Every structure is written in structure tokens, then in C-alpha cells.
């Protein structure tokens, strides 16, 4: 039996979370993140934020505006799966976009965690969010001591790295909190040097120019942006792949290859030619599915054009007799790179 002591609850919640596959969990208060509201407002005014960000800034920094009974929080990190690297000529998916959608996976784990807490007579209530809620998960993760924000804007967990997804567990009890930790990036600038968009290391992170964002944006991309995406179909892992703190994880990924491992590579022509049924089967169950097949088709089209893939002209010739996805119209009209 679990005792009534909240310190004991902290130990038990931690144990259950780790048993369920989370790689780290830390606790913090339900107080607003100091200074973050002003920072986010300034980013918004300078056009640095993205349309994906929650518009009510106060709800992004103050848990009590999301749930008025919140008194404490747990921040949890769940690992991304080990994956198989793309073959030459394939389109590239970020690790977070392959395998079963991490939102569903983590939500299931949190439901199980909630069940265990209820079975052991948790004396209160709880809520949670996985990525799509308003609260800035990375900010609370830093305050909880889960990790630090690297120069690549990723939360880096000491001894593990940044290939994780975050979740927040909101509690109506004050659990003993954890201490913050130091930023261990030091003088390393590998991510800044490797960033294909060259947007790291600036005073404000221009998220709208990040290639990970651009692969998901429905705005018409400029010629430079389209070329810059290269073979990226959804997301971008470049700044994480060069990070020294991720090298042990990447080496483990290389050793852990199996037929069951999800692939980060996709055939560009197949992606460009996706039917509704193929999209529903191949992409909708992943985290890349939420944006729809049109975005994936556009990115595959740009990747083939950039690579001067001979299959593209044949595809266009055949498609002239039928309907070409409307999302491609702006790129065909300006006839770039043809």
C-alpha cells in the first residue's frame, strides 16, 4: 500500500512512469513560468512565432488558467523509437514522424499511469497534455530539472539526449519539487553550424524559418525554401543528429536495427502519387498524418524537382490528363527549376 505522504507518492509515480517506458520524470510547481509571458509576446510581435502556437499566451505559461485546481506538475519524457535510415534517393521523415503516432502512444501510457494511481487511492484528481495542449512543455521541463534547452532549441536530458517527446501531468496536490540543472552545451556550436536554415544562435528563434516547420506549413514556399528542404518530407532532425549529447543514442539506434524497426525513408514517387487509401494506411497512423496527404505530396514533388528525378516529368505528363493536386499549382505556375 502507498502511504498518504506526498513524498511517497512522488516515488511511486516515478517508479510507475519508468515501468511504463518513460525515460525520465521530474516534478515542479504549478506557478507560472517567470518571464516567459513577456518573451512569448515579444516573439509574437516580431513575427517569430508559428500558427501552430496557442494564441492565448497566458494559458501557455500558467497551469491554473488551464485547470484552476492545479497545484503541482510532473514532466515526463518518452523515447522516440529507433529507426532505419533512409536509402539514397528516398524522401526523409523525422524520427518523430515514423511508427505509431507518439500522441496516441503517450496518451495510452498516461491512462495506464492514471489507472495505477487510482488503484493505489490517489487522493485527488489529475489532467495531462501531450504536445497539443497550450502549456509550453519545454519550459516546465527546464524548471523541473528534466533537462536544459540546447542551442538547437531542443530539451536535452542529461545522459540520454533529446530524442524524446514530452508530456505534462497536472496534479491537484503539491508534490515535492525537483531542482533545475545547468546548461551543459558549453562552447559547442555544432547544431548552429549544421542547421540547414541557419537560424540557430540568434537572439530570437525564427520558428517560421525552421525547415521542420516549413515541411508542415500550408503556406506557399519560396523557391529558396523549396530547395532548402532537400529530400525532407516531414520534419528535420539535423540539429539533433550532430548534437554530442545524442551520439550514444544514435549509436544504440544503429546497433538496434531489426525488420520491425520503422523506416525514415519513403519512395518519393509513391508519396507524390498517394491515394486516399494509401495515405490512410501508411501515414495517417503516424504523427505525420495530421497535416493531410497534400502537404506530403507537395514536399515529395519539391524533393523530386530539386533532385531532378526523371520520374517527375513522366508523372506530370501522365497527370496532365487527370487532376493534379491543387496544392502543387503555385509551384507549377512559376515553373521553377524546370
Secondary structure as UniProt FT lines:
FT   HELIX           6..19
FT   TURN            20..21
FT   STRAND          22..29
FT   TURN            34..35
FT   HELIX           36..45
FT   TURN            46..47
FT   TURN            51..52
FT   HELIX           57..61
FT   HELIX           63..66
FT   TURN            68..69
FT   STRAND          72..79
FT   STRAND          83..84
FT   TURN            88..89
FT   STRAND          91..93
FT   HELIX           95..97
FT   HELIX           102..119
FT   TURN            120..121
FT   STRAND          126..129
FT   HELIX           137..143
FT   TURN            144..145
FT   STRAND          148..149
FT   TURN            151..152
FT   STRAND          155..157
FT   TURN            158..160
FT   STRAND          164..171
FT   TURN            186..187
FT   HELIX           190..194
FT   TURN            196..197
FT   TURN            200..201
FT   HELIX           207..209
FT   HELIX           211..214
FT   TURN            215..216
FT   HELIX           223..229
FT   TURN            230..231
FT   STRAND          232..234
FT   HELIX           238..241
FT   HELIX           244..246
FT   HELIX           247..255
FT   TURN            259..260
FT   STRAND          262..263
FT   STRAND          265..266
FT   HELIX           268..272
FT   HELIX           276..282
FT   TURN            283..285
FT   TURN            287..288
FT   HELIX           289..291
FT   HELIX           293..306
FT   TURN            307..308
FT   HELIX           310..319
FT   TURN            320..321
FT   HELIX           326..328
FT   HELIX           329..333
FT   TURN            334..337
//
